[in-house]
């Protein structure tokens, strides 16, 4: 590793072979970080990393299935052996549970008829996967002078917004899987922030907005680049930055 590489910040973005994760990886690389593209499918991860290298970034693929304990441990070993530390962790990998359909048609999420196995799958990735990856990477994050953790949440996680019958989410069908999983992720973010505050690890949740991705059949109104901006902002906070917060492009989002 060259001296320049040794001083370059290292960021891992899970689920980064496409969508908002890839957008965040591209922007972090453009800022001069070494970026690790975490992807469940090694081939897709390598393809994404190669494309980002073509654009001039120092980007590498890491095989990482957040629901597989052995895969998470192997990824942590790979990061340690190659870089010795981690400066930024973006927990982006997530699933909707409903496949690529628009939010107003997610009938299989309605609480009274939801499939419990689907709910378990969503929580396995969106909540338990975040715990697994964060805990595996924490020893490496503690070696960084400015460790940052960004958990990718959603405006759909906001119980305040969803509880308003006249609010912006009023037209959406109720959800027993995706939205509650992101609410749980927000709660988890606060607990990690409280534990790690004394160590200088800033942990925040990001709401990218309604971004056009595979998960909503590209019906979103924001580009991947626009959605990724808040992730990158939280990943690059200064020492006086917030921790235990929930933020969108517009600023703090109500819990």
N, C-alpha and C positions, 0 to 999 in steps of 0.2 A: 504494500500500500504506500503510495507517495505521500509526502508531507501535506500536500494540498488535499488529498483524499482524507487524510487523518483528521483534518479540521473541518471537513464538510459534514453538515448535519445529516443524520440518517433517519429517514421516515419510512414507516411501514403502513401501507393502506390495504386493508382487507377487502376482498371482493372488488379488486381494482382493474379487472380485465375489460370492464365496460362501464357505461353509465357514469353516475356521479363520482364513483371511486376513481375511474380512469381520468375524469376531468380534474379531480383533486391531485392525482399523481402527476399529471402534466403540469399543473400550476406550481406544485412544490418543486418539481425538477427545474422549472424555469427560474425559480428563485435560487437555484444553485445547490439544492439538497441532493443527496443520493437517495433515490426512491426505490423501495421494494414493493413490487406489484404482487400482492397476495391473491392467489386464485385457486379455486378448488380444482379446476381443470388445468393441469400443467401446460398443455399445448396452447390453450387460450392465453394463459399467463405469459408464456414466452412470446407469443405473437404481439400482445399488447406492449410488452417491454421493448421488443425490437422496434416497434413503430415509434415509441417515445424516444428511443435512442436515436432513431433516424432524424427526429426533430431537434436533436442536440442534447438530450438529457442523459444524466448518469443514472440509468434505470435498470433494475434487475428483477427477474421473476423469482417468486418464492411459492412453492406448492403449499397451499394452506386451506384445509377444510376445517372451518371453525367448529364443526360438530364432531370432529374426530380427534380424540385426545392424543393419539400417536402422531397425527399430522401436526397438531399444535406444538407438541414437544419437539418434533423434528425441525419445524420452522424456527423455533427459538434457538435451537442448537446451531442452525445454519447462520442466523444473524450473529450469534455470539462468536462463532469461529471466524467469520469473515470480517466483522466490523467491531466486535468487542463491546458495543453499546447500542442503544437506540434512543433517539432524541424525540421522535414524534410517533405516536401510534394513533391511527385513524381507524376506528372500528366501524367500517362501512358495510361489511357484508350483511345482507339481510334478505328476507323473502316476504312476499305479501301473503302467501298462502292461497291466493285466489288465481294465480297465473296472470298473464298479461291482459287484464281487462280494466275498463274505466271504473273509477271508484263508485260511481252511482249504480253500477251493475254488479257489485260484489255481494250477490244474494247469499252465497254460501258462508258469509261472515256473520249474518244476523244471529244474535245470541240464542234465540229460542229454537233455532234449527241447526246450529253449527255442529260440524263434525269435530268431536273432541280430539281425534287423532290429528286433524289438521291444526288445531290450536296448539297441540303439543309440538308439532313440527316447527311452527312459527316461533314459539318461545325457545325451542332448542337452538335455533340460529340467532334470533334477534336479542335474546337475553342471556341464555346459558353460554352461547358461543362467545359473547363479549366478556363474560367472566373468565372463561377458559383462556382466551387470548391475552387479556389484560394481565392476569396472574402469571402467565408464562413469560410475558415480556417485562414485567415489573423489575426483576433484577437488572435487566439491561437498561431500562429507563432510569433507574436510580444512579447509574453511572454517568448520566448526562448532566451538564450544568444547568440546563433549562428544559426539563422533561415536560412534554405536553401530551395529553390524551384527549381525543375528540371522539365522542360517540354520536353517530349519525342517527338522529331521531326524525321527527316529522311534526308538522303542525297538527296532524291527526292525533298526536299524543296528548295534546292539551285538553285536560278535563274541563278547564274553565271555558274554552271555546266551544267544546262539544255540548256542554251543559246549557248553553244559551239557545233557546228554541228559535230565536230570530238572528242567530249569529251566522258567520260565513260557512259553517259546516252543516247548517240545518238541512240542506238538500241531500246530504250523503246518507246512505243506509247505515244503520248501527253496525258496529263491528265487535265481535268477541275474540278476534285473533290479532290482526295487525295493529289496530289502534291500542288495545291494552298492552300488547308486547312493547310498544314504544313508550307508553306511560310507565311501564315497569323499568324500561331502560333509563328513563329520566330519573326515577327514584334511585336506581343503582348508581347513576352518575353522581348524585348528591352524596351518597354514602362513600363512594371512592374519594370524592373531593374532600370530605371531612376527614377521612383517614390519612390522606396523603398531603394535606395542606402543609403540615409541619415539615415535610420533606421537599417542599418547593415544586411538587408535581401539580400542575394545573389541569383539572379535569372538567370538561364542559360538554354539553349536548348541543347539537346543531340541527336546525330545521331548514333544509335546503329550499323548501317551497315546492310548488307543483311543477316538477321538472319532467320534460319529455324523455321517458326511458322505456325499456322493454316492459317494466312492471305495470305500466299503465297504457300499454299499446301506443306509446308516443302521443298521448292526448294532452300531455302537460303543456303549459304555456311558457315555461322557462327553458333555456338551453342548459345543457350539461355544464357548460362553462359558468353560467350565471349561478346555477345551484351549488357549484363547488366553491364559490367565493367565500361563503361563510365558514366552511370547513377549514380553508386555508388561513383565514383570518384568526380562527381560534387555535390553529396549529402553530402560529407564529407570534403568539402573545408575548409581550414583554414580562419581566418579573413582577410588574405591578398590575398585571392583567387579572381578570376575574377568574374565579374557580367555583364550581358547583352551580353554574348558570345554564340557562336554556335560551339560545339565541337564533334568530333568523336574520335575513338580510336587513330587515327593518329594525333590528335591535332585540331587546329582551322579549321572549315569548311567554305569555302567562302559563303557569303550570296547569 
